[in-house]
Amino acid sequence: MIFSGLQDSYEEFYQAVKRANRVGSTKPLNVHIVYTDIEAPMIETVLEKAKRVQHDTEQQEQLFKESRDAGYDN
């Protein structure tokens, strides 16, 4: 998948990637973003949001595991 330009919206980027990488896909999806120096701040913003979402997701998964292990899933 190649993006030629990007909006300052992580959600739009995420949705586009998810649509291309459907459940059941057997091959990895490579994502490339072509951009100019002027667009670099927008790219940085989107990638920083992606990093925060990944971190938050990992923390949430850890909390679920801890609550399950503590017996709070009943």
N, CA, C, O and CB atoms as a CASP TS submission, in Angstrom:
PFRMAT TS
TARGET T0000
AUTHOR 0000-0000-0000
METHOD Language model
MODEL 1
PARENT N/A
ATOM      1  N   MET     1       0.848  -1.152   0.000  1.00  0.00           N
ATOM      2  CA  MET     1       0.000   0.000   0.000  1.00  0.00           C
ATOM      3  C   MET     1       0.899   1.221   0.000  1.00  0.00           C
ATOM      4  O   MET     1       1.861   1.300   0.764  1.00  0.00           O
ATOM      5  CB  MET     1      -0.968  -0.006   1.207  1.00  0.00           C
ATOM      6  N   ILE     2       0.578   2.166  -0.858  1.00  0.00           N
ATOM      7  CA  ILE     2       1.358   3.397  -0.944  1.00  0.00           C
ATOM      8  C   ILE     2       0.424   4.592  -0.769  1.00  0.00           C
ATOM      9  O   ILE     2      -0.582   4.726  -1.467  1.00  0.00           O
ATOM     10  CB  ILE     2       2.121   3.483  -2.301  1.00  0.00           C
ATOM     11  N   PHE     3       0.777   5.445   0.168  1.00  0.00           N
ATOM     12  CA  PHE     3       0.065   6.699   0.353  1.00  0.00           C
ATOM     13  C   PHE     3       0.884   7.787  -0.336  1.00  0.00           C
ATOM     14  O   PHE     3       2.078   7.924  -0.071  1.00  0.00           O
ATOM     15  CB  PHE     3      -0.161   7.021   1.880  1.00  0.00           C
ATOM     16  N   SER     4       0.266   8.543  -1.200  1.00  0.00           N
ATOM     17  CA  SER     4       0.954   9.689  -1.812  1.00  0.00           C
ATOM     18  C   SER     4       0.305  10.949  -1.261  1.00  0.00           C
ATOM     19  O   SER     4      -0.565  11.557  -1.886  1.00  0.00           O
ATOM     20  CB  SER     4       0.878   9.648  -3.397  1.00  0.00           C
ATOM     21  N   GLY     5       0.749  11.310  -0.096  1.00  0.00           N
ATOM     22  CA  GLY     5       0.141  12.414   0.627  1.00  0.00           C
ATOM     23  C   GLY     5      -0.699  11.845   1.750  1.00  0.00           C
ATOM     24  O   GLY     5      -1.167  10.710   1.674  1.00  0.00           O
ATOM     25  N   LEU     6      -0.886  12.626   2.779  1.00  0.00           N
ATOM     26  CA  LEU     6      -1.591  12.138   3.949  1.00  0.00           C
ATOM     27  C   LEU     6      -2.255  13.306   4.645  1.00  0.00           C
ATOM     28  O   LEU     6      -1.679  14.389   4.750  1.00  0.00           O
ATOM     29  CB  LEU     6      -0.638  11.397   4.906  1.00  0.00           C
ATOM     30  N   GLN     7      -3.458  13.085   5.114  1.00  0.00           N
ATOM     31  CA  GLN     7      -4.149  14.096   5.912  1.00  0.00           C
ATOM     32  C   GLN     7      -3.609  14.036   7.339  1.00  0.00           C
ATOM     33  O   GLN     7      -2.938  13.076   7.717  1.00  0.00           O
ATOM     34  CB  GLN     7      -5.703  13.878   5.888  1.00  0.00           C
ATOM     35  N   ASP     8      -3.901  15.043   8.107  1.00  0.00           N
ATOM     36  CA  ASP     8      -3.468  15.083   9.503  1.00  0.00           C
ATOM     37  C   ASP     8      -4.490  14.351  10.373  1.00  0.00           C
ATOM     38  O   ASP     8      -4.960  14.880  11.381  1.00  0.00           O
ATOM     39  CB  ASP     8      -3.286  16.552   9.986  1.00  0.00           C
ATOM     40  N   SER     9      -4.825  13.117   9.962  1.00  0.00           N
ATOM     41  CA  SER     9      -5.833  12.350  10.671  1.00  0.00           C
ATOM     42  C   SER     9      -5.380  10.905  10.811  1.00  0.00           C
ATOM     43  O   SER     9      -5.325  10.157   9.835  1.00  0.00           O
ATOM     44  CB  SER     9      -7.185  12.426   9.948  1.00  0.00           C
ATOM     45  N   TYR    10      -5.060  10.531  12.033  1.00  0.00           N
ATOM     46  CA  TYR    10      -4.683   9.145  12.286  1.00  0.00           C
ATOM     47  C   TYR    10      -5.845   8.204  11.957  1.00  0.00           C
ATOM     48  O   TYR    10      -5.632   7.116  11.421  1.00  0.00           O
ATOM     49  CB  TYR    10      -4.246   8.966  13.753  1.00  0.00           C
ATOM     50  N   GLU    11      -7.063   8.619  12.277  1.00  0.00           N
ATOM     51  CA  GLU    11      -8.224   7.757  12.084  1.00  0.00           C
ATOM     52  C   GLU    11      -8.402   7.383  10.610  1.00  0.00           C
ATOM     53  O   GLU    11      -8.682   6.225  10.298  1.00  0.00           O
ATOM     54  CB  GLU    11      -9.487   8.446  12.608  1.00  0.00           C
ATOM     55  N   GLU    12      -8.242   8.351   9.700  1.00  0.00           N
ATOM     56  CA  GLU    12      -8.364   8.068   8.270  1.00  0.00           C
ATOM     57  C   GLU    12      -7.257   7.121   7.805  1.00  0.00           C
ATOM     58  O   GLU    12      -7.505   6.205   7.019  1.00  0.00           O
ATOM     59  CB  GLU    12      -8.319   9.374   7.459  1.00  0.00           C
ATOM     60  N   PHE    13      -6.048   7.345   8.290  1.00  0.00           N
ATOM     61  CA  PHE    13      -4.917   6.481   7.951  1.00  0.00           C
ATOM     62  C   PHE    13      -5.172   5.055   8.444  1.00  0.00           C
ATOM     63  O   PHE    13      -4.980   4.091   7.704  1.00  0.00           O
ATOM     64  CB  PHE    13      -3.605   7.037   8.560  1.00  0.00           C
ATOM     65  N   TYR    14      -5.604   4.934   9.694  1.00  0.00           N
ATOM     66  CA  TYR    14      -5.872   3.638  10.306  1.00  0.00           C
ATOM     67  C   TYR    14      -6.946   2.885   9.523  1.00  0.00           C
ATOM     68  O   TYR    14      -6.787   1.700   9.229  1.00  0.00           O
ATOM     69  CB  TYR    14      -6.303   3.813  11.770  1.00  0.00           C
ATOM     70  N   GLN    15      -8.038   3.573   9.187  1.00  0.00           N
ATOM     71  CA  GLN    15      -9.127   2.929   8.451  1.00  0.00           C
ATOM     72  C   GLN    15      -8.674   2.449   7.085  1.00  0.00           C
ATOM     73  O   GLN    15      -9.049   1.358   6.658  1.00  0.00           O
ATOM     74  CB  GLN    15     -10.298   3.885   8.297  1.00  0.00           C
ATOM     75  N   ALA    16      -7.877   3.242   6.400  1.00  0.00           N
ATOM     76  CA  ALA    16      -7.387   2.846   5.073  1.00  0.00           C
ATOM     77  C   ALA    16      -6.509   1.596   5.170  1.00  0.00           C
ATOM     78  O   ALA    16      -6.625   0.687   4.348  1.00  0.00           O
ATOM     79  CB  ALA    16      -6.595   4.003   4.421  1.00  0.00           C
ATOM     80  N   VAL    17      -5.646   1.555   6.162  1.00  0.00           N
ATOM     81  CA  VAL    17      -4.768   0.391   6.335  1.00  0.00           C
ATOM     82  C   VAL    17      -5.591  -0.838   6.718  1.00  0.00           C
ATOM     83  O   VAL    17      -5.354  -1.929   6.200  1.00  0.00           O
ATOM     84  CB  VAL    17      -3.689   0.672   7.412  1.00  0.00           C
ATOM     85  N   LYS    18      -6.558  -0.663   7.624  1.00  0.00           N
ATOM     86  CA  LYS    18      -7.397  -1.798   8.034  1.00  0.00           C
ATOM     87  C   LYS    18      -8.196  -2.358   6.853  1.00  0.00           C
ATOM     88  O   LYS    18      -8.371  -3.572   6.744  1.00  0.00           O
ATOM     89  CB  LYS    18      -8.355  -1.372   9.160  1.00  0.00           C
ATOM     90  N   ARG    19      -8.679  -1.482   5.972  1.00  0.00           N
ATOM     91  CA  ARG    19      -9.437  -1.951   4.809  1.00  0.00           C
ATOM     92  C   ARG    19      -8.554  -2.788   3.885  1.00  0.00           C
ATOM     93  O   ARG    19      -9.016  -3.766   3.298  1.00  0.00           O
ATOM     94  CB  ARG    19     -10.030  -0.760   4.038  1.00  0.00           C
ATOM     95  N   ALA    20      -7.298  -2.406   3.760  1.00  0.00           N
ATOM     96  CA  ALA    20      -6.382  -3.134   2.885  1.00  0.00           C
ATOM     97  C   ALA    20      -5.901  -4.435   3.524  1.00  0.00           C
ATOM     98  O   ALA    20      -5.539  -5.375   2.816  1.00  0.00           O
ATOM     99  CB  ALA    20      -5.187  -2.257   2.535  1.00  0.00           C
ATOM    100  N   ASN    21      -5.896  -4.495   4.838  1.00  0.00           N
ATOM    101  CA  ASN    21      -5.384  -5.659   5.564  1.00  0.00           C
ATOM    102  C   ASN    21      -6.544  -6.370   6.256  1.00  0.00           C
ATOM    103  O   ASN    21      -6.665  -6.342   7.481  1.00  0.00           O
ATOM    104  CB  ASN    21      -4.298  -5.237   6.602  1.00  0.00           C
ATOM    105  N   ARG    22      -7.375  -6.993   5.469  1.00  0.00           N
ATOM    106  CA  ARG    22      -8.586  -7.656   5.967  1.00  0.00           C
ATOM    107  C   ARG    22      -8.263  -8.848   6.856  1.00  0.00           C
ATOM    108  O   ARG    22      -7.186  -9.438   6.769  1.00  0.00           O
ATOM    109  CB  ARG    22      -9.452  -8.109   4.803  1.00  0.00           C
ATOM    110  N   VAL    23      -9.212  -9.185   7.704  1.00  0.00           N
ATOM    111  CA  VAL    23      -9.102 -10.382   8.542  1.00  0.00           C
ATOM    112  C   VAL    23      -8.969 -11.582   7.609  1.00  0.00           C
ATOM    113  O   VAL    23      -9.689 -11.690   6.616  1.00  0.00           O
ATOM    114  CB  VAL    23     -10.348 -10.539   9.506  1.00  0.00           C
ATOM    115  N   GLY    24      -8.058 -12.467   7.930  1.00  0.00           N
ATOM    116  CA  GLY    24      -7.845 -13.645   7.109  1.00  0.00           C
ATOM    117  C   GLY    24      -6.759 -13.464   6.076  1.00  0.00           C
ATOM    118  O   GLY    24      -6.435 -14.404   5.351  1.00  0.00           O
ATOM    119  N   SER    25      -6.183 -12.264   5.992  1.00  0.00           N
ATOM    120  CA  SER    25      -5.085 -12.047   5.049  1.00  0.00           C
ATOM    121  C   SER    25      -3.924 -12.958   5.424  1.00  0.00           C
ATOM    122  O   SER    25      -3.593 -13.114   6.599  1.00  0.00           O
ATOM    123  CB  SER    25      -4.634 -10.552   5.040  1.00  0.00           C
ATOM    124  N   THR    26      -3.321 -13.550   4.419  1.00  0.00           N
ATOM    125  CA  THR    26      -2.224 -14.475   4.687  1.00  0.00           C
ATOM    126  C   THR    26      -0.854 -13.872   4.389  1.00  0.00           C
ATOM    127  O   THR    26       0.172 -14.452   4.744  1.00  0.00           O
ATOM    128  CB  THR    26      -2.408 -15.730   3.877  1.00  0.00           C
ATOM    129  N   LYS    27      -0.838 -12.724   3.747  1.00  0.00           N
ATOM    130  CA  LYS    27       0.440 -12.076   3.412  1.00  0.00           C
ATOM    131  C   LYS    27       0.559 -10.764   4.179  1.00  0.00           C
ATOM    132  O   LYS    27      -0.441 -10.090   4.423  1.00  0.00           O
ATOM    133  CB  LYS    27       0.556 -11.822   1.874  1.00  0.00           C
ATOM    134  N   PRO    28       1.785 -10.404   4.560  1.00  0.00           N
ATOM    135  CA  PRO    28       1.961  -9.140   5.281  1.00  0.00           C
ATOM    136  C   PRO    28       1.648  -7.946   4.380  1.00  0.00           C
ATOM    137  O   PRO    28       1.815  -8.005   3.161  1.00  0.00           O
ATOM    138  CB  PRO    28       3.396  -9.028   5.824  1.00  0.00           C
ATOM    139  N   LEU    29       1.199  -6.883   4.998  1.00  0.00           N
ATOM    140  CA  LEU    29       0.908  -5.646   4.287  1.00  0.00           C
ATOM    141  C   LEU    29       2.039  -4.663   4.552  1.00  0.00           C
ATOM    142  O   LEU    29       2.343  -4.349   5.703  1.00  0.00           O
ATOM    143  CB  LEU    29      -0.467  -5.051   4.723  1.00  0.00           C
ATOM    144  N   ASN    30       2.652  -4.185   3.493  1.00  0.00           N
ATOM    145  CA  ASN    30       3.681  -3.152   3.617  1.00  0.00           C
ATOM    146  C   ASN    30       3.049  -1.813   3.288  1.00  0.00           C
ATOM    147  O   ASN    30       2.391  -1.660   2.259  1.00  0.00           O
ATOM    148  CB  ASN    30       4.903  -3.441   2.682  1.00  0.00           C
ATOM    149  N   VAL    31       3.251  -0.849   4.166  1.00  0.00           N
ATOM    150  CA  VAL    31       2.685   0.478   3.978  1.00  0.00           C
ATOM    151  C   VAL    31       3.833   1.462   3.760  1.00  0.00           C
ATOM    152  O   VAL    31       4.761   1.540   4.565  1.00  0.00           O
ATOM    153  CB  VAL    31       1.804   0.897   5.201  1.00  0.00           C
ATOM    154  N   HIS    32       3.756   2.203   2.671  1.00  0.00           N
ATOM    155  CA  HIS    32       4.759   3.215   2.344  1.00  0.00           C
ATOM    156  C   HIS    32       4.060   4.559   2.247  1.00  0.00           C
ATOM    157  O   HIS    32       2.963   4.659   1.696  1.00  0.00           O
ATOM    158  CB  HIS    32       5.507   2.873   1.013  1.00  0.00           C
ATOM    159  N   ILE    33       4.694   5.589   2.780  1.00  0.00           N
ATOM    160  CA  ILE    33       4.132   6.934   2.738  1.00  0.00           C
ATOM    161  C   ILE    33       5.124   7.839   2.010  1.00  0.00           C
ATOM    162  O   ILE    33       6.229   8.083   2.493  1.00  0.00           O
ATOM    163  CB  ILE    33       3.825   7.472   4.182  1.00  0.00           C
ATOM    164  N   VAL    34       4.716   8.326   0.853  1.00  0.00           N
ATOM    165  CA  VAL    34       5.539   9.246   0.078  1.00  0.00           C
ATOM    166  C   VAL    34       5.124  10.660   0.463  1.00  0.00           C
ATOM    167  O   VAL    34       3.943  11.002   0.397  1.00  0.00           O
ATOM    168  CB  VAL    34       5.385   9.001  -1.472  1.00  0.00           C
ATOM    169  N   TYR    35       6.091  11.483   0.867  1.00  0.00           N
ATOM    170  CA  TYR    35       5.754  12.835   1.290  1.00  0.00           C
ATOM    171  C   TYR    35       6.914  13.793   1.047  1.00  0.00           C
ATOM    172  O   TYR    35       8.058  13.381   0.857  1.00  0.00           O
ATOM    173  CB  TYR    35       5.362  12.848   2.763  1.00  0.00           C
ATOM    174  N   THR    36       6.590  15.066   1.059  1.00  0.00           N
ATOM    175  CA  THR    36       7.586  16.118   0.895  1.00  0.00           C
ATOM    176  C   THR    36       7.972  16.662   2.263  1.00  0.00           C
ATOM    177  O   THR    36       7.350  16.327   3.271  1.00  0.00           O
ATOM    178  CB  THR    36       7.053  17.251  -0.018  1.00  0.00           C
ATOM    179  N   ASP    37       8.989  17.494   2.291  1.00  0.00           N
ATOM    180  CA  ASP    37       9.416  18.107   3.549  1.00  0.00           C
ATOM    181  C   ASP    37       8.300  18.930   4.178  1.00  0.00           C
ATOM    182  O   ASP    37       8.186  19.004   5.402  1.00  0.00           O
ATOM    183  CB  ASP    37      10.640  18.985   3.320  1.00  0.00           C
ATOM    184  N   ILE    38       7.482  19.542   3.339  1.00  0.00           N
ATOM    185  CA  ILE    38       6.380  20.369   3.848  1.00  0.00           C
ATOM    186  C   ILE    38       5.353  19.509   4.587  1.00  0.00           C
ATOM    187  O   ILE    38       4.737  19.962   5.551  1.00  0.00           O
ATOM    188  CB  ILE    38       5.698  21.134   2.690  1.00  0.00           C
ATOM    189  N   GLU    39       5.173  18.275   4.134  1.00  0.00           N
ATOM    190  CA  GLU    39       4.199  17.372   4.760  1.00  0.00           C
ATOM    191  C   GLU    39       4.745  16.645   5.983  1.00  0.00           C
ATOM    192  O   GLU    39       3.981  16.010   6.710  1.00  0.00           O
ATOM    193  CB  GLU    39       3.728  16.359   3.755  1.00  0.00           C
ATOM    194  N   ALA    40       6.035  16.726   6.221  1.00  0.00           N
ATOM    195  CA  ALA    40       6.672  15.976   7.319  1.00  0.00           C
ATOM    196  C   ALA    40       5.997  16.188   8.671  1.00  0.00           C
ATOM    197  O   ALA    40       5.803  15.209   9.392  1.00  0.00           O
ATOM    198  CB  ALA    40       8.124  16.369   7.428  1.00  0.00           C
ATOM    199  N   PRO    41       5.626  17.423   9.059  1.00  0.00           N
ATOM    200  CA  PRO    41       4.953  17.576  10.368  1.00  0.00           C
ATOM    201  C   PRO    41       3.642  16.795  10.462  1.00  0.00           C
ATOM    202  O   PRO    41       3.327  16.255  11.522  1.00  0.00           O
ATOM    203  CB  PRO    41       4.676  19.049  10.637  1.00  0.00           C
ATOM    204  N   MET    42       2.883  16.726   9.383  1.00  0.00           N
ATOM    205  CA  MET    42       1.628  15.955   9.405  1.00  0.00           C
ATOM    206  C   MET    42       1.923  14.472   9.573  1.00  0.00           C
ATOM    207  O   MET    42       1.239  13.781  10.328  1.00  0.00           O
ATOM    208  CB  MET    42       0.811  16.194   8.110  1.00  0.00           C
ATOM    209  N   ILE    43       2.931  13.984   8.875  1.00  0.00           N
ATOM    210  CA  ILE    43       3.308  12.573   8.985  1.00  0.00           C
ATOM    211  C   ILE    43       3.730  12.267  10.413  1.00  0.00           C
ATOM    212  O   ILE    43       3.331  11.249  10.979  1.00  0.00           O
ATOM    213  CB  ILE    43       4.450  12.223   7.997  1.00  0.00           C
ATOM    214  N   GLU    44       4.532  13.143  10.991  1.00  0.00           N
ATOM    215  CA  GLU    44       4.984  12.942  12.373  1.00  0.00           C
ATOM    216  C   GLU    44       3.804  12.904  13.337  1.00  0.00           C
ATOM    217  O   GLU    44       3.786  12.099  14.268  1.00  0.00           O
ATOM    218  CB  GLU    44       5.960  14.052  12.784  1.00  0.00           C
ATOM    219  N   THR    45       2.824  13.769  13.117  1.00  0.00           N
ATOM    220  CA  THR    45       1.642  13.795  13.975  1.00  0.00           C
ATOM    221  C   THR    45       0.875  12.482  13.889  1.00  0.00           C
ATOM    222  O   THR    45       0.498  11.912  14.912  1.00  0.00           O
ATOM    223  CB  THR    45       0.730  14.962  13.593  1.00  0.00           C
ATOM    224  N   VAL    46       0.646  12.003  12.674  1.00  0.00           N
ATOM    225  CA  VAL    46      -0.097  10.754  12.478  1.00  0.00           C
ATOM    226  C   VAL    46       0.658   9.578  13.091  1.00  0.00           C
ATOM    227  O   VAL    46       0.057   8.741  13.765  1.00  0.00           O
ATOM    228  CB  VAL    46      -0.346  10.501  10.975  1.00  0.00           C
ATOM    229  N   LEU    47       1.957   9.507  12.865  1.00  0.00           N
ATOM    230  CA  LEU    47       2.741   8.397  13.407  1.00  0.00           C
ATOM    231  C   LEU    47       2.833   8.464  14.937  1.00  0.00           C
ATOM    232  O   LEU    47       2.861   7.427  15.599  1.00  0.00           O
ATOM    233  CB  LEU    47       4.148   8.400  12.798  1.00  0.00           C
ATOM    234  N   GLU    48       2.881   9.667  15.496  1.00  0.00           N
ATOM    235  CA  GLU    48       2.887   9.810  16.953  1.00  0.00           C
ATOM    236  C   GLU    48       1.549   9.343  17.536  1.00  0.00           C
ATOM    237  O   GLU    48       1.520   8.678  18.571  1.00  0.00           O
ATOM    238  CB  GLU    48       3.168  11.281  17.354  1.00  0.00           C
ATOM    239  N   LYS    49       0.451   9.689  16.876  1.00  0.00           N
ATOM    240  CA  LYS    49      -0.862   9.214  17.328  1.00  0.00           C
ATOM    241  C   LYS    49      -0.917   7.690  17.255  1.00  0.00           C
ATOM    242  O   LYS    49      -1.456   7.044  18.155  1.00  0.00           O
ATOM    243  CB  LYS    49      -1.999   9.840  16.474  1.00  0.00           C
ATOM    244  N   ALA    50      -0.370   7.120  16.202  1.00  0.00           N
ATOM    245  CA  ALA    50      -0.357   5.660  16.057  1.00  0.00           C
ATOM    246  C   ALA    50       0.431   5.022  17.207  1.00  0.00           C
ATOM    247  O   ALA    50       0.027   3.993  17.749  1.00  0.00           O
ATOM    248  CB  ALA    50       0.257   5.251  14.688  1.00  0.00           C
ATOM    249  N   LYS    51       1.532   5.629  17.562  1.00  0.00           N
ATOM    250  CA  LYS    51       2.352   5.115  18.661  1.00  0.00           C
ATOM    251  C   LYS    51       1.588   5.177  19.982  1.00  0.00           C
ATOM    252  O   LYS    51       1.642   4.242  20.780  1.00  0.00           O
ATOM    253  CB  LYS    51       3.667   5.909  18.769  1.00  0.00           C
ATOM    254  N   ARG    52       0.871   6.295  20.211  1.00  0.00           N
ATOM    255  CA  ARG    52       0.084   6.430  21.448  1.00  0.00           C
ATOM    256  C   ARG    52      -1.044   5.405  21.499  1.00  0.00           C
ATOM    257  O   ARG    52      -1.304   4.816  22.548  1.00  0.00           O
ATOM    258  CB  ARG    52      -0.495   7.851  21.566  1.00  0.00           C
ATOM    259  N   VAL    53      -1.710   5.192  20.375  1.00  0.00           N
ATOM    260  CA  VAL    53      -2.798   4.209  20.333  1.00  0.00           C
ATOM    261  C   VAL    53      -2.251   2.817  20.635  1.00  0.00           C
ATOM    262  O   VAL    53      -2.856   2.065  21.399  1.00  0.00           O
ATOM    263  CB  VAL    53      -3.505   4.225  18.949  1.00  0.00           C
ATOM    264  N   GLN    54      -1.113   2.471  20.040  1.00  0.00           N
ATOM    265  CA  GLN    54      -0.497   1.166  20.290  1.00  0.00           C
ATOM    266  C   GLN    54      -0.160   1.010  21.771  1.00  0.00           C
ATOM    267  O   GLN    54      -0.427  -0.034  22.365  1.00  0.00           O
ATOM    268  CB  GLN    54       0.775   0.991  19.431  1.00  0.00           C
ATOM    269  N   HIS    55       0.422   2.041  22.361  1.00  0.00           N
ATOM    270  CA  HIS    55       0.770   2.003  23.779  1.00  0.00           C
ATOM    271  C   HIS    55      -0.473   1.838  24.650  1.00  0.00           C
ATOM    272  O   HIS    55      -0.492   1.017  25.567  1.00  0.00           O
ATOM    273  CB  HIS    55       1.522   3.275  24.174  1.00  0.00           C
ATOM    274  N   ASP    56      -1.511   2.624  24.359  1.00  0.00           N
ATOM    275  CA  ASP    56      -2.752   2.539  25.140  1.00  0.00           C
ATOM    276  C   ASP    56      -3.397   1.165  25.011  1.00  0.00           C
ATOM    277  O   ASP    56      -3.922   0.631  25.988  1.00  0.00           O
ATOM    278  CB  ASP    56      -3.740   3.621  24.691  1.00  0.00           C
ATOM    279  N   THR    57      -3.361   0.591  23.811  1.00  0.00           N
ATOM    280  CA  THR    57      -3.919  -0.739  23.579  1.00  0.00           C
ATOM    281  C   THR    57      -3.170  -1.788  24.391  1.00  0.00           C
ATOM    282  O   THR    57      -3.783  -2.667  24.997  1.00  0.00           O
ATOM    283  CB  THR    57      -3.870  -1.091  22.086  1.00  0.00           C
ATOM    284  N   GLU    58      -1.853  -1.694  24.402  1.00  0.00           N
ATOM    285  CA  GLU    58      -1.047  -2.644  25.177  1.00  0.00           C
ATOM    286  C   GLU    58      -1.347  -2.525  26.669  1.00  0.00           C
ATOM    287  O   GLU    58      -1.428  -3.535  27.367  1.00  0.00           O
ATOM    288  CB  GLU    58       0.452  -2.412  24.920  1.00  0.00           C
ATOM    289  N   GLN    59      -1.511  -1.297  27.159  1.00  0.00           N
ATOM    290  CA  GLN    59      -1.843  -1.107  28.573  1.00  0.00           C
ATOM    291  C   GLN    59      -3.217  -1.689  28.898  1.00  0.00           C
ATOM    292  O   GLN    59      -3.395  -2.328  29.935  1.00  0.00           O
ATOM    293  CB  GLN    59      -1.804   0.384  28.937  1.00  0.00           C
ATOM    294  N   GLN    60      -4.178  -1.470  28.019  1.00  0.00           N
ATOM    295  CA  GLN    60      -5.519  -1.996  28.243  1.00  0.00           C
ATOM    296  C   GLN    60      -5.508  -3.521  28.248  1.00  0.00           C
ATOM    297  O   GLN    60      -6.154  -4.141  29.093  1.00  0.00           O
ATOM    298  CB  GLN    60      -6.484  -1.475  27.172  1.00  0.00           C
ATOM    299  N   GLU    61      -4.778  -4.134  27.312  1.00  0.00           N
ATOM    300  CA  GLU    61      -4.678  -5.593  27.283  1.00  0.00           C
ATOM    301  C   GLU    61      -4.055  -6.118  28.574  1.00  0.00           C
ATOM    302  O   GLU    61      -4.486  -7.143  29.103  1.00  0.00           O
ATOM    303  CB  GLU    61      -3.851  -6.051  26.069  1.00  0.00           C
ATOM    304  N   GLN    62      -3.041  -5.416  29.081  1.00  0.00           N
ATOM    305  CA  GLN    62      -2.395  -5.835  30.322  1.00  0.00           C
ATOM    306  C   GLN    62      -3.378  -5.757  31.496  1.00  0.00           C
ATOM    307  O   GLN    62      -3.400  -6.650  32.344  1.00  0.00           O
ATOM    308  CB  GLN    62      -1.155  -4.962  30.602  1.00  0.00           C
ATOM    309  N   LEU    63      -4.182  -4.706  31.549  1.00  0.00           N
ATOM    310  CA  LEU    63      -5.180  -4.585  32.612  1.00  0.00           C
ATOM    311  C   LEU    63      -6.210  -5.706  32.541  1.00  0.00           C
ATOM    312  O   LEU    63      -6.610  -6.248  33.572  1.00  0.00           O
ATOM    313  CB  LEU    63      -5.881  -3.231  32.529  1.00  0.00           C
ATOM    314  N   PHE    64      -6.643  -6.057  31.328  1.00  0.00           N
ATOM    315  CA  PHE    64      -7.586  -7.161  31.167  1.00  0.00           C
ATOM    316  C   PHE    64      -6.979  -8.469  31.662  1.00  0.00           C
ATOM    317  O   PHE    64      -7.645  -9.248  32.345  1.00  0.00           O
ATOM    318  CB  PHE    64      -8.008  -7.296  29.699  1.00  0.00           C
ATOM    319  N   LYS    65      -5.717  -8.707  31.318  1.00  0.00           N
ATOM    320  CA  LYS    65      -5.048  -9.940  31.755  1.00  0.00           C
ATOM    321  C   LYS    65      -4.931  -9.975  33.274  1.00  0.00           C
ATOM    322  O   LYS    65      -5.168 -11.006  33.905  1.00  0.00           O
ATOM    323  CB  LYS    65      -3.649 -10.060  31.110  1.00  0.00           C
ATOM    324  N   GLU    66      -4.561  -8.832  33.854  1.00  0.00           N
ATOM    325  CA  GLU    66      -4.417  -8.781  35.313  1.00  0.00           C
ATOM    326  C   GLU    66      -5.749  -9.003  36.017  1.00  0.00           C
ATOM    327  O   GLU    66      -5.807  -9.703  37.028  1.00  0.00           O
ATOM    328  CB  GLU    66      -3.825  -7.440  35.739  1.00  0.00           C
ATOM    329  N   SER    67      -6.817  -8.414  35.493  1.00  0.00           N
ATOM    330  CA  SER    67      -8.121  -8.601  36.138  1.00  0.00           C
ATOM    331  C   SER    67      -8.602 -10.036  35.959  1.00  0.00           C
ATOM    332  O   SER    67      -9.226 -10.598  36.859  1.00  0.00           O
ATOM    333  CB  SER    67      -9.160  -7.613  35.562  1.00  0.00           C
ATOM    334  N   ARG    68      -8.316 -10.633  34.803  1.00  0.00           N
ATOM    335  CA  ARG    68      -8.695 -12.028  34.584  1.00  0.00           C
ATOM    336  C   ARG    68      -7.917 -12.936  35.535  1.00  0.00           C
ATOM    337  O   ARG    68      -8.489 -13.840  36.143  1.00  0.00           O
ATOM    338  CB  ARG    68      -8.442 -12.439  33.111  1.00  0.00           C
ATOM    339  N   ASP    69      -6.626 -12.695  35.660  1.00  0.00           N
ATOM    340  CA  ASP    69      -5.791 -13.517  36.543  1.00  0.00           C
ATOM    341  C   ASP    69      -6.182 -13.353  38.014  1.00  0.00           C
ATOM    342  O   ASP    69      -5.991 -14.264  38.820  1.00  0.00           O
ATOM    343  CB  ASP    69      -4.318 -13.157  36.357  1.00  0.00           C
ATOM    344  N   ALA    70      -6.731 -12.179  38.353  1.00  0.00           N
ATOM    345  CA  ALA    70      -7.153 -11.932  39.735  1.00  0.00           C
ATOM    346  C   ALA    70      -8.562 -12.486  39.998  1.00  0.00           C
ATOM    347  O   ALA    70      -9.057 -12.422  41.124  1.00  0.00           O
ATOM    348  CB  ALA    70      -7.115 -10.423  40.038  1.00  0.00           C
ATOM    349  N   GLY    71      -9.197 -13.025  38.961  1.00  0.00           N
ATOM    350  CA  GLY    71     -10.507 -13.623  39.133  1.00  0.00           C
ATOM    351  C   GLY    71     -11.671 -12.660  39.008  1.00  0.00           C
ATOM    352  O   GLY    71     -12.764 -12.951  39.496  1.00  0.00           O
ATOM    353  N   TYR    72     -11.464 -11.519  38.365  1.00  0.00           N
ATOM    354  CA  TYR    72     -12.537 -10.527  38.228  1.00  0.00           C
ATOM    355  C   TYR    72     -13.337 -10.685  36.950  1.00  0.00           C
ATOM    356  O   TYR    72     -14.101  -9.786  36.600  1.00  0.00           O
ATOM    357  CB  TYR    72     -11.962  -9.143  38.279  1.00  0.00           C
ATOM    358  N   ASP    73     -13.190 -11.795  36.239  1.00  0.00           N
ATOM    359  CA  ASP    73     -13.905 -11.968  34.976  1.00  0.00           C
ATOM    360  C   ASP    73     -15.271 -12.618  35.167  1.00  0.00           C
ATOM    361  O   ASP    73     -15.990 -12.820  34.188  1.00  0.00           O
ATOM    362  CB  ASP    73     -13.075 -12.800  34.022  1.00  0.00           C
ATOM    363  N   ASN    74     -15.640 -12.942  36.371  1.00  0.00           N
ATOM    364  CA  ASN    74     -16.947 -13.594  36.613  1.00  0.00           C
ATOM    365  C   ASN    74     -18.020 -12.580  36.885  1.00  0.00           C
ATOM    366  O   ASN    74     -19.174 -12.947  37.108  1.00  0.00           O
ATOM    367  CB  ASN    74     -16.863 -14.568  37.783  1.00  0.00           C
TER
END
